[in-house]
Amino acid sequence: MKLASVLWRLALTASMLGFAGPVHADEARPPKRPVPNYDGRGGPEPSPGRQALWVPRVVVSPLYFVSEYVVRRPLGAAITYAEQHGWPAAISDFLALNQVHPIGVVPFFLVDFGFEPSVGLYAYWDHAGFKGHQLRLRGSTWGPHWLSLTAKERFLLGDDFEISLISTLTKRPDFAFYGVGPDTREAELVRYSGKTAYASFNTSLTFAGRNLLETSTGYRGASFGHSDYNGPDSGNANYQVSLDDAVTAGKLAEPTGFRDGYRAPFAGARLLLDSRGRSSRSDGARLDLSAEQSVDLANSPSSGWLRYGGTLSGFVDLSGGGARLLDASLTTLLVDPIGERAVPFTQLASLGGGRTMPGFRTGRLNDRSALVATLRYSWPIWLSLSGSLQAAVGNVFGEHFAGLRAGRGRLSTALGLETNKNRDSVFQALVGFGTETFESGAKLDSIRFLIGVRSTL
């Protein structure tokens, strides 16, 4: 009985250990590990394409060092300090403006090197008197010779339709003109003063998600004159002559519209088609088309112009949530006269100053048409601040792109920060560079620094 009990326990133990039968030596030995190929240590040789990547890495290395050591690291240290001292809530309120408070007055400043700075007040009131009624008022100045006032009233009629009224009066002594054509140079800069008036009635309809149809009718007028922008420097090497003095001295042909100005009612429309529809994805394509016709009452009956063009853009979401976005775009702009009189010089196709070739100052390039290809990368930084890095190749050309060729292109690069929460005013800091035409050697022609709050009204 005891022997049977012992045998039963031994059998039970063997079954628990997996010894269901006799174990042979070959079955118990683990498979032999293959001998590593020590001759091929380090992986396969890189392909010629990967080896050639050092070329673009060297080309963009200055932008990388600026982004890394001038922007990202100092900004990261400042953000850490701000968070440790409880600044985020106050800064978020300021950057978001009316998204946090329905009514308020905010001081602002704008410094765009090469022009006079400005300071002012921005006032807003959401739901003024009734829901969906918005009021915006913006005033800027840098003394009695630099004044600007903008008023906007917006009516939100549901989620997809709005009506707005905009009026702007501006007086400035520091407008810049470099001539007309693709080959103008920074050294040809002259100044002029201007008084401008603008008023418009606008409608905006959003449909099928992100598609947009806008219409506008209004009035645009201007008069121009002598500039004393840097009068104290007269006689010095840095003195920038007034446009009228340059014309009198025979150094420059008088541009169309400088002496008489213009008084031009206009009507226009814009159609934006976005493949992303109502989805939340950021990958997709967008087509933005616009056209505007103006009639010059100051030089009637045979004066007016037609402005038209568009932008085709493609977007790639690099993060999956729309935070890091790469977009490529192609922009065209054309202006044609209606009647016998040429288009006023300030109403020609113009590049520089805005989102199209911002490495150049406002009004830097002017002619009858413009063509620009842009590659832009944007990423989130902190709160409502976003960073952007862009490069663009393009220029202005003659009638219907007359004179267009690859050698006449210019390069514009820019690195910037801006807020993305307020649709009427944007805080922006930007450093940009622009070159001469490629066939002139693509020498550095323009350096632009901007910091402050610009209006999008």
Residue, then its C-alpha position, 0 to 999 in steps of 0.5 A: m500500500k505504501l509502495a503504491s502511494v509512493l508510485w502515485r506521487l511520483a507519477l503526479t509530480a512527473s505529469m506536473l513537470g511535463f514529463a509525460g514520457p521519456v525525454h531524449a537528449d536531442e529534444a532537451r537541447p535548445p536550438k543552436r543560435p545562428v552565428p552573427n554576421y560580424d562582417g556586415r556589422g552596422g547595417p546596410e550601406p545608405s542609399p545614394g539618396r540618403q547620402a545626398l541629404w547632407v546637401p539640404r541639411v547644410v542649406v537649411s542649417p542657418l534656419y535651424f540654428v536660428s529656430e533652435y538657439v534664437v527662438r526655441r531655447p530662449l522661448g522655452a526658458a521664458i515659458t518655464y519662468a512664466e509658468q513657475h510664476g503664474w503668468p499663463a492665465a493672464i497671458s492667455d486672456f490677453l492673447a485670446l482677447n474677446q474669447v475670454h471677455p466679451i468687452g474690453v480695450v487693449p493697448f497695442f504697438l507695432v514695429d516694422f523696421g523700415f517704417e515708422p512704428s505705431v501705438g494704439l488702442y483696440a476696443y471690442w464688444d461682443h453681443a453689443g445690444f443683442k446676440g450676434h452683434q459685434l463691434r470693433l474699433r482700432g486706432s493707431t498713431w505716431g504723432p499728427h502725421w501718422l494716424s489710422l482709424t478702423a471701425k467694423e460692425r459684424f452681424l452673425l446671422g446663424d452659424d454659417f452667415e454673417i454681414s459686416l461693415i468696415s471703414t478705415l481712414t489712414k494718413r502716413p508719411d512713410f509709404a515706400f516705393y521701389g519702382v515697377g517691375p521684377d528687377t527693382r532693387e532696395a537701393e531705389l527706395v523712395r518715400y511718399s505720403g498718403k491719405t487713404a479712405y476705405a469703406s465696404f459692405n461684406t457678406s460671408l457664407t460658409f457651406a459644406g464645412r469649410n467652403l466659403l463664399e464672400t461678396s464685397t462692395g464699397y469705396r476706395g480712395a487715395s491722394f498722395g504727396h511729398s514725404d518728410y519721413n527722414g527729413p532730418d537726414s537730408g544730405n546724408a548717405n541714409y537720406q531717402v528722397s521723396l518720390d515727387d523730388a525724384v520725379t522732378a530731378g528726372k531720376l524716376a518716371e512719375p507712376t500712374g495715379f501719384r499726382d491725381g490719386y483715385r476715387a474708386p467704387f468697387a465690387g468683388a467676390r471670393l470663393l474658397l473650396d476646401s476638400r476637408g469639408r466638415s471633417s476634423r482632419s487637417d490633410g487636404a487641398r484648398l482652392d481660393l479664388s477672388a475677383e474685384q472690379s473698380v471704377d475710378l471716378a477721379n479719372s472717368p470716363s475711361s478709367g478702372w481696373l480688374r483684379y483677379g487671382g487665386t491660391l491652390s494649397g495642399f496640406v499635410d498633417l505631420s502630427g495627426g492632430g493638426a498641430r504640426l502642419l506642412d502646406a505648399s501653395l501656388t499663388t497668382l495675382l493679375v491686374d488689368p486696366i479697364g479703359e485707356r488709363a493705366v492702373p494706379f501704382t498702389q493698385l498693381a499686383s504687389l508682393g511683400g509685407g503679408r503672408t505672401m513673400p513676407g521677407f520683403r517689406t510692404g509694397r516692395l514688388n509691384d507690377r501687372s501680375a505676380l506668381v509665388a510658390t510657397l512652402r510653409y511649416s507651422w507648429p504650436i508653441w505655447l497657449s495661443l502662440s504658433g511658430s511658422l517657418q516658410a520659404a517662397v520663390g516668386n516675383v512680379f511680372g508684366e501684363h499676363f506674366a510677360g517676362l516670366r522666366a525662372g531666372r527672374g524669381r526671388l527667394s523669400t524666407a521668414l521665421g515667425l511667431e503669431t497668435n491664432k485665437n483672435r480673428d481681428s488682431v494678431f500678435q506677430a514677431l517675424v524676421g525675414f530675408g529677401t533676395e534679388t533675382f536669381e539671374s542677378g546672383a540672388k544676393l541678399d536684398s531685404i532684411r525685415f524685422l516686425i514685432g507687435v499687433r497687426s490688424t486683420l479687420 
